[in-house]
């Protein structure tokens, strides 16, 4: 992986996140958790390059996000679709799900990074807030996306580093 600047990213986030998916990971390579996400965004906030993600409260990875100052967003090419699908449909304790999905953590890093990822963003948490459903202006979102009332917890993180294969 070689380090690049966040400003040099050249992809359509609607395709990369919404259709290609990403892994959200927190912890260390020795003890971490990851989940597949297809909701999120990239942009500028508070004068910083940021990534925004939403995590449902029942996800195991949330405790790792809460316990650590940083998290990673990892993007893969289409040949890893089944691994991302596995990570999105299985709850595995620390590192087990990653190995079962056939993914490899890069050792000696301070954050979880995958050898197979084509792009990894290392983010520092700046903001955390549970979603307030009373703030939804379109009530169809509540009924369509939250039938179990398991509202996301939103994080905004500063993109500290970007690595691409």
C-alpha positions in Angstrom: 0.0 0.0 0.0 1.3 3.4 -0.8 0.2 6.6 1.0 -1.7 9.2 -1.1 -3.5 12.4 -0.2 -7.2 12.4 0.4 -7.5 15.2 -2.3 -6.1 12.8 -4.9 -8.9 10.3 -4.5 -10.6 9.8 -7.9 -13.8 7.8 -7.5 -17.5 8.4 -7.5 -18.5 8.0 -3.8 -22.1 7.0 -4.7 -20.7 4.0 -6.6 -17.8 3.2 -4.3 -19.8 3.3 -1.1 -23.4 2.6 -2.2 -22.7 -0.1 -4.8 -19.2 -1.3 -4.0 -19.5 -1.3 -0.2 -16.8 -0.8 2.3 -15.5 -2.4 5.5 -15.6 -0.2 8.7 -13.0 -1.5 11.1 -11.7 -0.4 14.5 -9.2 -1.8 17.0 -5.8 -3.1 16.3 -4.7 -5.9 13.9 -4.4 -8.1 17.0 -7.9 -7.4 18.2 -10.4 -5.7 16.0 -13.9 -5.9 14.6 -15.3 -5.0 11.1 -18.6 -4.7 9.4 -19.8 -4.1 5.9 -21.4 -0.7 5.1 -23.0 0.8 2.1 -24.1 4.0 3.7 -21.8 6.9 4.4 -20.2 9.8 2.8 -17.0 11.8 2.2 -16.6 15.6 2.2 -15.4 18.6 4.0 -16.6 19.5 7.5 -15.1 21.9 10.0 -12.3 22.7 7.5 -11.2 19.0 7.4 -11.4 16.1 5.0 -14.0 13.8 6.6 -15.7 10.5 6.3 -19.2 10.0 7.8 -20.6 6.6 8.8 -23.7 5.2 10.5 -23.5 2.1 12.7 -26.5 0.3 14.1 -26.4 -0.1 17.9 -26.5 -3.9 17.9 -23.3 -4.2 15.8 -20.4 -5.7 17.6 -18.0 -3.2 15.8 -19.7 -0.3 17.6 -18.0 -1.2 20.9 -14.6 -1.0 19.0 -15.5 2.3 17.5 -16.4 3.7 20.9 -13.2 2.3 22.5 -10.8 3.7 19.9 -9.9 7.1 18.6 -9.5 5.9 15.0 -11.2 3.7 12.5 -10.6 2.6 8.9 -12.7 2.4 5.8 -11.5 -0.2 3.4 -12.6 -0.6 -0.2 -12.1 -3.6 -2.4 -12.5 -4.5 -6.0 -15.4 -6.6 -7.1 -13.6 -9.9 -6.7 -14.0 -9.5 -3.0 -17.8 -9.1 -3.1 -18.4 -12.4 -1.3 -16.0 -11.5 1.5 -17.8 -8.2 2.0 -21.1 -10.0 1.9 -19.9 -12.5 4.5 -18.7 -9.6 6.8 -22.0 -8.0 6.4 -24.1 -11.0 7.3 -22.1 -12.7 10.1 -21.3 -11.5 13.5 -17.9 -12.7 14.5 -16.0 -11.8 17.6 -12.6 -10.2 17.3 -10.8 -11.1 14.1 -12.7 -14.4 13.6 -15.1 -13.1 10.9 -12.1 -11.5 9.1 -10.3 -14.8 8.8 -13.5 -16.7 7.9 -14.1 -14.2 5.1 -10.7 -14.9 3.7 -9.2 -11.5 4.4 -5.8 -10.8 5.8 -4.9 -8.0 8.2 -1.6 -6.2 7.7 0.5 -6.8 10.7 2.5 -4.0 12.5 -0.1 -1.3 11.8 -1.8 0.7 14.5 -5.2 0.3 12.9 -6.9 -2.6 11.0 -5.8 -2.6 7.4 -6.4 -5.4 4.9 -3.8 -6.7 2.4 -6.6 -7.2 -0.2 -8.0 -3.7 0.0 -7.5 -1.4 -3.0 -8.0 1.7 -0.9 -8.0 2.3 2.9 -8.9 5.5 4.7 -7.6 6.0 8.2 -10.0 8.3 10.1 -9.9 10.0 13.5 -13.2 10.3 15.3 -14.4 13.9 15.6 -18.1 13.5 16.3 -20.5 10.8 17.6 -24.2 11.1 17.9 -27.1 8.7 18.1 -29.8 9.4 15.5 -32.9 11.1 16.7 -35.9 9.8 14.7 -37.8 13.0 15.6 -35.5 14.8 13.3 -36.5 12.8 10.2 -38.3 15.2 7.9 -39.4 12.4 5.6 -41.4 9.9 7.7 -41.1 7.2 5.0 -37.4 6.8 6.0 -38.4 5.7 9.5 -40.9 3.1 8.3 -38.7 1.9 5.4 -35.2 1.9 7.0 -36.0 1.4 10.7 -38.8 -1.1 11.1 -37.0 -2.4 14.2 -36.3 1.1 15.6 -32.5 0.3 15.6 -31.5 3.8 14.7 -27.9 4.4 13.6 -25.2 6.1 15.6 -23.4 8.6 13.4 -19.7 9.2 13.4 -17.7 11.9 11.5 -14.0 11.2 11.3 -11.1 13.3 9.9 -9.3 11.4 7.1 -5.8 11.3 8.5 -4.3 9.0 5.8 -5.2 7.3 2.6 -3.5 4.3 1.2 -4.0 2.6 -2.2 -2.7 -0.5 -3.7 
